Amino acid sequence: MEKKLILTAAIMGAVAIVLGAFGAHALKKVLTDPQLNTFEVGVRYQMYHALFLLLIANLNFLTLKEKTTILYLVIVGVVLFSGSIYMLSTSTVTKIKTSILGPLTPLGGMFLIISWVYLFYIALVKNTN
């Protein structure tokens, strides 16, 4: 499971860097400042959660099931949260209809919050030093 967590974190982190660079250079010419700021929020949260997965991979008190649960909560959360933000912030350029995406952003945020709260709960109830 640790390998899967690290691989997922590495891919998620690399994509965040690529998207951040793309936003800073290519999108800067075609998006408004508020749209670019919104895009950067998606990148930032994606990177935070790539780092979070690296932490999870290295926490020895978590069971395989607990690590797996956190992994999938984060994946779903990042796809819904950051993914919807990327689509919403670039919709004027891509011309993709994004009316359905609005509710996905807070839903993705809830998955991310739940992953952190789940870690808190596990740490609270386990007898760890």
DADAGI-V276292 format. One record per residue. N is the residue number from 1. D_CENTER is the distance of its C-alpha to the mean C-alpha in Angstrom with 1 decimal. Layout:
N,D_CENTER + N,D_CENTER
This chain:
1,18.9 + 2,18.2 + 3,18.5 + 4,16.0 + 5,13.4 + 6,14.4 + 7,14.5 + 8,11.0 + 9,9.9 + 10,12.4 + 11,11.5 + 12,7.8 + 13,9.4 + 14,12.3 + 15,10.7 + 16,9.0 + 17,12.6 + 18,14.3 + 19,12.6 + 20,13.4 + 21,16.9 + 22,17.3 + 23,16.6 + 24,18.8 + 25,21.6 + 26,21.8 + 27,20.2 + 28,22.0 + 29,25.1 + 30,24.2 + 31,21.9 + 32,23.1 + 33,21.9 + 34,20.2 + 35,18.4 + 36,17.4 + 37,16.3 + 38,14.0 + 39,12.6 + 40,12.1 + 41,10.1 + 42,7.4 + 43,7.9 + 44,8.2 + 45,5.1 + 46,3.4 + 47,6.6 + 48,7.0 + 49,5.0 + 50,7.0 + 51,9.8 + 52,9.5 + 53,10.0 + 54,12.9 + 55,14.3 + 56,14.2 + 57,16.1 + 58,18.7 + 59,19.4 + 60,22.7 + 61,23.4 + 62,20.7 + 63,22.1 + 64,21.0 + 65,20.3 + 66,18.3 + 67,16.1 + 68,15.8 + 69,14.9 + 70,12.1 + 71,10.8 + 72,11.1 + 73,9.7 + 74,6.3 + 75,6.8 + 76,8.1 + 77,5.9 + 78,3.0 + 79,6.5 + 80,8.2 + 81,6.7 + 82,5.8 + 83,8.4 + 84,10.8 + 85,10.7 + 86,11.5 + 87,14.2 + 88,15.6 + 89,16.0 + 90,17.7 + 91,19.7 + 92,22.9 + 93,22.8 + 94,21.7 + 95,23.8 + 96,21.5 + 97,22.3 + 98,19.3 + 99,21.1 + 100,19.4 + 101,15.8 + 102,16.4 + 103,16.2 + 104,12.9 + 105,10.9 + 106,12.3 + 107,12.2 + 108,8.4 + 109,8.6 + 110,11.3 + 111,9.6 + 112,7.3 + 113,10.7 + 114,12.6 + 115,10.9 + 116,12.1 + 117,15.3 + 118,16.0 + 119,16.0 + 120,18.2 + 121,20.5 + 122,20.9 + 123,21.8 + 124,24.1 + 125,26.1 + 126,26.4 + 127,29.4 + 128,27.8 + 129,29.2
